[in-house]
Amino acid sequence: MKGELHVHLNGLISPRIIQEVLVDERVDLPEGFDPHRDLVHRSACDTLASYLAPWQVLQRIPVKKENLQRMVDSAFERLAANNVRFVELRSSILYLAMLQNCSVTEAFERLIECTEISANKYSVRRALIMTVTRGDYSSVQLNTLMNAYKTLGQPQDIVGLDLAGDEEISFPADLPELFKEAKQQYGLGVTIHAGETGRPENIRIAVEKFDADRIGHGTAAGKNPWLMELLSERDICVEVCPISNRLTGAVSASDAHPLQQFREHGVPFVICSDNPAIHEKGLDDDYAAALTEGVSLQELRAQYEVAQRYSFIKDFV
Ligand SMILES: [Zn+2]
């Protein structure tokens, strides 16, 4: 049994389904884009930008509601095949609203409904995390999401907030305070993609300014003992995605994975898959990769309890 705390909805959908939806929705492919070749990564990418190539088309679908259901179903099929019993699924609801030409509130409702149907079908418990993208409009995005969240009466299926996107660019000065407000007022969990591109200060900012409960990737912490201490002291869990980290170059081929340092310094970690369909893998494979990166079998066996402990879902029995 497994729990999955860091996975993006559009990184979970089988390439076959993506291709079918691209055809069905008559999406114009970017020049030179070959879906058979460019929707998956089998070896390390030269840059993070090349890792993100599949999103050139992923960000254009689904336009139709029935295709959202089809894609969500594909995601849950993969989760179930990897024995995932609960998942915190993250996605950009604002993108969905734009694509489906509906209000943000309606996009929320559609996502909640579609994921509920597939979660029941595959017997996977699911909760949703709202992703905000780094950049000038992060605060506008968050306010829009929170307004829809409040309009819908704070659905209990929505458990957290995520900040994702290019770590090299800045965000509005009021963003950390808005994350903290959402956490304090509504009990939403906060996870921040930080330290994936070698910027340790982004991890410190995530902890000290955003009051993050968990850190996505956090690979830059490995070489910074002071950060290890900060994470360990505050009991902040790192969402470690071993396959993704190698494919994006977050951990280079010549370096050991910082998992070793996390273990040594008592930093809690949970093994996750990030974008398994893009890797043509599943969480099972990330568990196997974690073993080769130095995690013990005993630690892997404890992962289900660890994922429950750090999950934003609170009512495990
Ligand atoms: Zn991620």
Residues whose N, C-alpha, C, O or C-beta is under 5 A from the ligand:
A	BS01	ZN	D274
